Amino acid sequence: MSSERIRKGYEYAKEVYAAYGVDVDAAIERIDAIPVSMHCWQGDDVIGFEGTGSLTGGIQTTGNYPGRARTAEELRGDIDFAMTMIPGETKLNLHASYAEKHGKDIDRDQYTIAEFQNWADWAKAKGIGMDFNPTFFSHPMVKDNLTLSSPDEAVRAYWIRHAVACRRIAAYFARELGTHCLCNIWIPDGYKDVPADRLSPRLRLRDSLDQIFAEPLPGVIDSVESKFFGIGLEAYTVGSSEFYANYAATHPGVYNLMDSGHYHPEESIADKIPAQLAFYDKLPLHVTRPMHWDSDHVVTLTDDLRGIADEIVRCNACDKALIGLDFFDGSINRVAAWVIGTRNMQKALLLALLTPHQALAELQDSCRFTELLTLQEEYKSLPWGEVWAEYCRRQDVPENEKWLSAVQQYERQVLAERK
């Protein structure tokens, strides 16, 4: 699409939206300031660089599409390339299993910034922030799918040390990159069959978390992430939604991160967002697309995704939401997956910013539900695509599927060489 065609379409869209009281220029300016944290683990199927080569601990990925990143250099290169096709502000969400040990025998509980200095230097050169996650899976010290809740004191102590080390690394990222670093804890702890004791594991987990969060660290935003169930823990998950919501509520400075794939298939975290915002000043999120369970498909522009974005915007939470992506699909081109998923998150935010939420809320408060439903549906067909095209033009990225040809060329020239 030519620049002139985009400009004319945008002017038309501005007129249409103005009739509904929507300032399109303000929407574009606002979306450009909402960072989306891209997850590093899409590029290599969550394998990391510690030499394990496989996933354990209630997590797995599927697919064997050619071109998986095998080194940190390859992964950073793939992320660099993906970001050239993504408009707006981005961050990188990194897992501790992506440490670069430089041939040294260093275990996770001994990690320092030395194992992540290349990541910090890379992010600083790009002018982006980073988020960080301790890695509680795919390691011999995950005993019987238990880490921070284990009855084995040695196991618990190991993982506590790991989490403490990761928080200190996150503090370094925050200080060096000049922005906060979300340090998120998810553990695979649970039981495959009905447990005989549900309380004791949670008391042990509570004690572990208390030790982990004891050290104040400027710039670090701490969060805990629940899960409904997982592989090998179908009957009981120690870190349940109720447990973490109560833990965060009683521990100032710790937030309850919601992952859109970690609830019952018929639940939506969109409905939970206002409930969280009634009590918290920050809203950490992991956005994915579950398929019957936490299968983490590439994010598409579904009603669920739009609902998440709508609640962020209508609750005036754009400055409170810490949006991270969390999908890993090895069945398609992994770079394309990043581009598709991240752009769809941004599209959902733009759609939400182009919606006259205040006017709709007034109809609700007036109990004018027929008008409310009518307008909610009509807004869906307004020319938001013209606004998206203009936003991409201003960001110097392709406004439509033209980015795919660049990815396909990158696959032929770079990814295909990885045997």
Secondary structure, DSSP 8 states (H G I E B T S, - for coil): --HHHHHHHHHHHHHHHHTTT--HHHHHHHHTTS-EEEEGGGGTTT--SSS--S--SS-------S----SHHHHHHHHHHHHTT--S-EEEEEEGGG---TT----GGG--GGGTHHHHHHHHHHT--EEEE---SSSTT-BTTBSTT-S-HHHHHHHHHHHHHHHHHHHHHHHHHTS-EEEEE----EESS--S-SHHHHHHHHHHHHHHTTS--TTEEEEEE--S-BTTBSSEESS-HHHHHHHHHTSTTEEEEEETTSS-TT--HHHHHHHHHTT-S-EEEEE-B-SSSS--B-----HHHHHHHHHHHHTT-TTTEEEEE----SSS-HHHHHHHHHHHHHHHHHHHHTS-HHHHHHHHHTT-HHHHHHHHHHGGGSSHHHHHHHHHHHHTS-SSTTHHHHHHHHHHHTGGG--
